[in-house]
Every structure is written in structure tokens, then in C-alpha cells.
Amino acid sequence: MTAPEFWQRLDELVHASTVVIDRPAGSRHPRYGEFTYPLDYGYLAATRAADGDGIDVWRGSLATEDEVHVTAIVVNVDLVKRDTELKLLLNCTPDEACRILATH
């Protein structure tokens, strides 16, 4: 698979899914109250990630109802839990992508 095909498939997955934002920008984490979400955070409904939940997404300021694109991905590697987690960044500016990366 080529790099353009990879990004196209991610976009197709997002377009075929419903984006659910359950933690809007500025909200607090339900278990770690000291953490505030810098951007909208949620998941793709009817998808499944390695943890069994929906695929996680961060939604940036460039998002509109009609034009949603994957602009980057974050892959977390947890050596203690010995697992990985994928986060899709949707319509994020370069600055927003850097803020998300710093969050992880």
C-alpha cells in the first residue's frame, strides 16, 4: 500500500463512521480531574480499537460537517501495560497536532 492509499483508507473509515465527541475542548477527564482536554476528543462509533472501544479521535479547529480528513495519527506505546493505542487527528492545524502530541 502506498502512503496516499493509507491516508485515503483512513479518510474512508472516518467518512463511513459517526464521530462522537464525548469530551469537548475544555472539559475535565472523568478519572483524572487535573487533566483538561485541549481540543474535542471522542471516538468513531461502530469501530473497535485494540482496547475494545471505538477508535479514538481528536477534532481540530478546521473541522466542518462536510469536510473531515485525517491530518495525522498518534500511536501511544505503553511499556508498562505492553500495549499500543491509535488516535486519529481530524482536521487539526500543525499547532493543534503539536499540542495533542505533547498531551500524549
MDTraj code that builds the backbone (N, CA, C; nanometers):
import mdtraj as md
import numpy as np

residues = "MET THR ALA PRO GLU PHE TRP GLN ARG LEU ASP GLU LEU VAL HIS ALA SER THR VAL VAL ILE ASP ARG PRO ALA GLY SER ARG HIS PRO ARG TYR GLY GLU PHE THR TYR PRO LEU ASP TYR GLY TYR LEU ALA ALA THR ARG ALA ALA ASP GLY ASP GLY ILE ASP VAL TRP ARG GLY SER LEU ALA THR GLU ASP GLU VAL HIS VAL THR ALA ILE VAL VAL ASN VAL ASP LEU VAL LYS ARG ASP THR GLU LEU LYS LEU LEU LEU ASN CYS THR PRO ASP GLU ALA CYS ARG ILE LEU ALA THR HIS".split()
xyz = np.array([
    [0.0839, -0.1170, 0.0000],
    [0.0000, 0.0000, 0.0000],
    [0.0890, 0.1239, 0.0000],
    [0.0528, 0.2210, -0.0799],
    [0.1281, 0.3461, -0.0843],
    [0.0815, 0.4390, 0.0273],
    [0.1607, 0.5402, 0.0564],
    [0.1228, 0.6375, 0.1591],
    [-0.0092, 0.7070, 0.1255],
    [-0.0302, 0.7523, 0.0006],
    [-0.1602, 0.8139, -0.0298],
    [-0.2777, 0.7182, -0.0092],
    [-0.2600, 0.5902, -0.0414],
    [-0.3672, 0.4920, -0.0202],
    [-0.3970, 0.4745, 0.1286],
    [-0.2930, 0.4757, 0.2103],
    [-0.3101, 0.4641, 0.3554],
    [-0.3984, 0.5764, 0.4082],
    [-0.3647, 0.7010, 0.3723],
    [-0.4415, 0.8161, 0.4195],
    [-0.5829, 0.8150, 0.3616],
    [-0.5989, 0.7699, 0.2386],
    [-0.7306, 0.7607, 0.1778],
    [-0.8179, 0.6607, 0.2534],
    [-0.7609, 0.5480, 0.2920],
    [-0.8374, 0.4478, 0.3672],
    [-0.8800, 0.5002, 0.5037],
    [-0.7914, 0.5757, 0.5683],
    [-0.8303, 0.6360, 0.6961],
    [-0.9465, 0.7332, 0.6772],
    [-0.9388, 0.8167, 0.5730],
    [-1.0484, 0.9091, 0.5437],
    [-1.1771, 0.8329, 0.5153],
    [-1.1688, 0.7238, 0.4405],
    [-1.2877, 0.6431, 0.4101],
    [-1.3490, 0.5859, 0.5375],
    [-1.2650, 0.5408, 0.6295],
    [-1.3145, 0.4894, 0.7578],
    [-1.3898, 0.5981, 0.8340],
    [-1.3315, 0.7175, 0.8389],
    [-1.3957, 0.8282, 0.9101],
    [-1.5271, 0.8656, 0.8429],
    [-1.5275, 0.8753, 0.7102],
    [-1.6498, 0.9140, 0.6381],
    [-1.7600, 0.8101, 0.6532],
    [-1.7245, 0.6845, 0.6731],
    [-1.8240, 0.5777, 0.6894],
    [-1.8693, 0.5627, 0.8347],
    [-1.8174, 0.6469, 0.9234],
    [-1.8457, 0.6374, 1.0664],
    [-1.9082, 0.7665, 1.1172],
    [-1.9648, 0.7577, 1.2353],
    [-2.0139, 0.8762, 1.3048],
    [-1.9103, 0.9167, 1.4076],
    [-1.8694, 1.0430, 1.4033],
    [-1.7754, 1.0952, 1.5019],
    [-1.8551, 1.1370, 1.6254],
    [-1.8214, 1.0773, 1.7387],
    [-1.8877, 1.1091, 1.8653],
    [-1.7874, 1.1837, 1.9522],
    [-1.8199, 1.3077, 1.9871],
    [-1.7341, 1.3869, 2.0760],
    [-1.7969, 1.3803, 2.2150],
    [-1.7364, 1.3005, 2.3021],
    [-1.7895, 1.2866, 2.4378],
    [-1.7099, 1.3662, 2.5405],
    [-1.6013, 1.4300, 2.4959],
    [-1.5200, 1.5135, 2.5848],
    [-1.4817, 1.6404, 2.5087],
    [-1.5685, 1.7397, 2.5123],
    [-1.5412, 1.8628, 2.4383],
    [-1.4184, 1.9362, 2.4929],
    [-1.3590, 2.0190, 2.4078],
    [-1.2445, 2.1009, 2.4494],
    [-1.2812, 2.1771, 2.5763],
    [-1.1893, 2.1769, 2.6732],
    [-1.2108, 2.2468, 2.7992],
    [-1.2725, 2.1613, 2.9084],
    [-1.3204, 2.0408, 2.8735],
    [-1.3791, 1.9537, 2.9762],
    [-1.2690, 1.8796, 3.0515],
    [-1.3041, 1.8304, 3.1677],
    [-1.2089, 1.7582, 3.2520],
    [-1.2194, 1.6078, 3.2269],
    [-1.1075, 1.5389, 3.2427],
    [-1.1054, 1.3933, 3.2297],
    [-1.1886, 1.3339, 3.3427],
    [-1.2692, 1.2305, 3.3145],
    [-1.3567, 1.1745, 3.4188],
    [-1.2833, 1.1101, 3.5360],
    [-1.1636, 1.0582, 3.5140],
    [-1.0887, 0.9939, 3.6241],
    [-0.9726, 1.0773, 3.6740],
    [-0.9203, 1.1655, 3.5892],
    [-0.8035, 1.2473, 3.6238],
    [-0.8434, 1.3936, 3.6115],
    [-0.9091, 1.4441, 3.7153],
    [-0.9682, 1.5776, 3.7138],
    [-0.8726, 1.6912, 3.6867],
    [-0.7434, 1.6683, 3.7072],
    [-0.6459, 1.7738, 3.6804],
    [-0.6182, 1.7902, 3.5306],
    [-0.6640, 1.6928, 3.4500],
    [-0.6411, 1.6980, 3.3056],
    [-0.7607, 1.7622, 3.2351],
    [-0.7328, 1.8650, 3.1566],
    [-0.8341, 1.9325, 3.0757],
    [-0.8050, 1.9054, 2.9289],
    [-0.9073, 1.8679, 2.8552],
    [-0.8912, 1.8380, 2.7126],
    [-0.8671, 1.9660, 2.6341],
    [-0.7545, 1.9742, 2.5617],
    [-0.7240, 2.0966, 2.4872],
    [-0.8081, 2.1119, 2.3599],
    [-0.8573, 2.0010, 2.3067],
    [-0.9409, 2.0001, 2.1861],
    [-1.0524, 1.8984, 2.2073],
    [-1.1493, 1.8989, 2.1168],
    [-1.2557, 1.7985, 2.1227],
    [-1.1947, 1.6584, 2.1115],
    [-1.2450, 1.5663, 2.1943],
    [-1.1948, 1.4294, 2.1976],
    [-1.3137, 1.3341, 2.1978],
    [-1.3011, 1.2266, 2.1241],
    [-1.4087, 1.1288, 2.1207],
    [-1.3666, 1.0023, 2.0493],
    [-1.4593, 0.9473, 1.9713],
    [-1.4323, 0.8197, 1.9055],
    [-1.5196, 0.8052, 1.7817],
    [-1.4863, 0.7069, 1.7010],
    [-1.5680, 0.6720, 1.5855],
    [-1.6651, 0.5627, 1.6286],
    [-1.7943, 0.5919, 1.6183],
    [-1.8964, 0.4942, 1.6560],
    [-1.8884, 0.3731, 1.5639],
    [-1.9226, 0.2586, 1.6169],
    [-1.9271, 0.1320, 1.5422],
    [-1.7911, 0.0917, 1.4860],
    [-1.6846, 0.1312, 1.5559],
    [-1.5499, 0.0839, 1.5228],
    [-1.4921, 0.0210, 1.6484],
    [-1.3801, -0.0461, 1.6346],
    [-1.3190, -0.1100, 1.7508],
    [-1.1682, -0.0945, 1.7460],
    [-1.1140, -0.0430, 1.8531],
    [-0.9696, -0.0306, 1.8693],
    [-0.9190, -0.1497, 1.9504],
    [-0.7903, -0.1532, 1.9756],
    [-0.7292, -0.2645, 2.0488],
    [-0.7872, -0.2800, 2.1890],
    [-0.8305, -0.1678, 2.2495],
    [-0.8862, -0.1755, 2.3856],
    [-1.0333, -0.2174, 2.3871],
    [-1.0903, -0.2436, 2.2689],
    [-1.2284, -0.2874, 2.2596],
    [-1.3281, -0.1745, 2.2444],
    [-1.2850, -0.0511, 2.2663],
    [-1.3716, 0.0654, 2.2482],
    [-1.3584, 0.1163, 2.1046],
    [-1.4324, 0.2216, 2.0732],
    [-1.4223, 0.2827, 1.9410],
    [-1.2853, 0.3457, 1.9190],
    [-1.2500, 0.3649, 1.7935],
    [-1.1225, 0.4282, 1.7597],
    [-1.1260, 0.5734, 1.8070],
    [-1.0245, 0.6131, 1.8833],
    [-1.0178, 0.7466, 1.9413],
    [-0.9876, 0.8515, 1.8350],
    [-1.0479, 0.9710, 1.8541],
    [-1.0223, 1.0834, 1.7637],
    [-1.0040, 1.2115, 1.8435],
    [-0.9203, 1.2972, 1.7918],
    [-0.9092, 1.4362, 1.8336],
    [-0.9615, 1.5186, 1.7167],
    [-1.0473, 1.6175, 1.7449],
    [-1.1016, 1.7010, 1.6374],
    [-1.0495, 1.8430, 1.6519],
    [-0.9874, 1.8902, 1.5434],
    [-0.9278, 2.0227, 1.5429],
    [-1.0216, 2.1313, 1.4945],
    [-0.9681, 2.2512, 1.4868],
    [-1.0476, 2.3698, 1.4536],
    [-1.0838, 2.3796, 1.3062],
    [-1.0217, 2.2997, 1.2207],
    [-1.0513, 2.3042, 1.0782],
    [-1.1698, 2.2158, 1.0408],
    [-1.2294, 2.1488, 1.1388],
    [-1.3374, 2.0537, 1.1124],
    [-1.4658, 2.1259, 1.0724],
    [-1.5319, 2.0713, 0.9710],
    [-1.6647, 2.1159, 0.9303],
    [-1.7502, 1.9905, 0.9146],
    [-1.8777, 2.0087, 0.8979],
    [-1.9672, 1.8939, 0.8801],
    [-1.9368, 1.8183, 0.7513],
    [-1.8999, 1.8908, 0.6461],
    [-1.8833, 1.8296, 0.5138],
    [-1.7416, 1.7813, 0.4848],
    [-1.6438, 1.8464, 0.5418],
    [-1.5046, 1.8166, 0.5096],
    [-1.4289, 1.7677, 0.6330],
    [-1.4238, 1.6370, 0.6500],
    [-1.3487, 1.5785, 0.7612],
    [-1.2375, 1.4938, 0.7021],
    [-1.1149, 1.5214, 0.7430],
    [-0.9991, 1.4473, 0.6927],
    [-0.9057, 1.4138, 0.8078],
    [-0.8416, 1.3012, 0.7966],
    [-0.7380, 1.2632, 0.8928],
    [-0.6130, 1.3409, 0.8547],
    [-0.5672, 1.4257, 0.9464],
    [-0.4493, 1.5076, 0.9193],
    [-0.3231, 1.4508, 0.9833],
    [-0.3408, 1.3621, 1.0805],
    [-0.2256, 1.2993, 1.1463],
    [-0.2772, 1.1841, 1.2316],
    [-0.1864, 1.1026, 1.2795],
    [-0.2204, 0.9990, 1.3762],
    [-0.1182, 1.0043, 1.4896],
    [-0.1610, 0.9620, 1.6061],
    [-0.0721, 0.9455, 1.7209],
    [-0.0806, 0.7995, 1.7607],
    [0.0323, 0.7372, 1.7797],
    [0.0374, 0.5999, 1.8288],
    [0.1080, 0.6028, 1.9637],
    [0.0344, 0.5663, 2.0680],
    [0.0915, 0.5566, 2.2026],
    [0.1459, 0.4164, 2.2232],
    [0.2613, 0.4079, 2.2836],
    [0.3187, 0.2795, 2.3218],
    [0.3366, 0.2823, 2.4732],
    [0.2639, 0.1955, 2.5423],
    [0.2696, 0.1875, 2.6880],
    [0.3515, 0.0641, 2.7251],
    [0.4733, 0.0871, 2.7718],
    [0.5616, -0.0240, 2.8057],
    [0.5174, -0.0961, 2.9330],
    [0.4491, -0.0253, 3.0238],
    [0.4018, -0.0884, 3.1465],
    [0.2877, -0.1850, 3.1150],
    [0.1878, -0.1360, 3.0386],
    [0.0742, -0.2210, 3.0002],
    [0.1086, -0.3152, 2.8851],
    [0.2178, -0.2842, 2.8166],
    [0.2630, -0.3614, 2.6999],
    [0.1566, -0.3620, 2.5902],
    [0.1056, -0.2391, 2.5603],
    [0.0091, -0.2274, 2.4519],
    [0.0301, -0.0965, 2.3763],
    [-0.0464, -0.0809, 2.2711],
    [-0.0413, 0.0411, 2.1912],
    [-0.1836, 0.0915, 2.1696],
    [-0.1920, 0.2181, 2.1363],
    [-0.3204, 0.2814, 2.1130],
    [-0.3060, 0.3802, 1.9986],
    [-0.4036, 0.3831, 1.9101],
    [-0.4031, 0.4718, 1.7942],
    [-0.5051, 0.5824, 1.8146],
    [-0.4675, 0.7050, 1.7831],
    [-0.5577, 0.8206, 1.7889],
    [-0.5539, 0.8877, 1.6520],
    [-0.6713, 0.9118, 1.5941],
    [-0.6800, 0.9830, 1.4666],
    [-0.7003, 1.1312, 1.4954],
    [-0.6255, 1.2153, 1.4278],
    [-0.6409, 1.3594, 1.4398],
    [-0.7186, 1.4070, 1.3186],
    [-0.8341, 1.4666, 1.3423],
    [-0.9229, 1.5090, 1.2353],
    [-0.9174, 1.6603, 1.2190],
    [-0.8803, 1.7040, 1.1011],
    [-0.8806, 1.8459, 1.0654],
    [-0.8053, 1.9326, 1.1662],
    [-0.6878, 1.8874, 1.2058],
    [-0.6062, 1.9622, 1.3006],
    [-0.5033, 2.0482, 1.2271],
    [-0.4799, 2.1665, 1.2798],
    [-0.3713, 2.2504, 1.2304],
    [-0.2398, 2.1909, 1.2804],
    [-0.1265, 2.2305, 1.2231],
    [0.0022, 2.1820, 1.2751],
    [0.0211, 2.2156, 1.4236],
    [-0.0229, 2.3347, 1.4660],
    [-0.0106, 2.3724, 1.6067],
    [-0.0952, 2.2812, 1.6953],
    [-0.2169, 2.2513, 1.6519],
    [-0.3039, 2.1625, 1.7292],
    [-0.2449, 2.0219, 1.7363],
    [-0.1881, 1.9742, 1.6265],
    [-0.1249, 1.8416, 1.6266],
    [-0.0096, 1.8383, 1.7263],
    [0.0678, 1.9450, 1.7333],
    [0.1786, 1.9514, 1.8301],
    [0.1257, 1.9526, 1.9726],
    [0.0154, 2.0232, 1.9982],
    [-0.0450, 2.0250, 2.1331],
    [-0.0930, 1.8869, 2.1726],
    [-0.1533, 1.8155, 2.0783],
    [-0.2008, 1.6800, 2.1071],
    [-0.0830, 1.5871, 2.1333],
    [0.0184, 1.5965, 2.0519],
    [0.1370, 1.5126, 2.0708],
    [0.1990, 1.5388, 2.2085],
    [0.2065, 1.6642, 2.2490],
    [0.2607, 1.6973, 2.3810],
    [0.1725, 1.6423, 2.4928],
    [0.0416, 1.6300, 2.4671],
    [-0.0507, 1.5735, 2.5664],
    [-0.0217, 1.4257, 2.5904],
    [0.0194, 1.3573, 2.4848],
    [0.0459, 1.2148, 2.4958],
    [0.1896, 1.1872, 2.5300],
])
top = md.Topology()
chain = top.add_chain()
for i, resn in enumerate(residues, 1):
    res = top.add_residue(resn, chain, resSeq=i)
    for name in ("N", "CA", "C"):
        top.add_atom(name, md.element.get_by_symbol(name[0]), res)
traj = md.Trajectory(xyz[None], top)
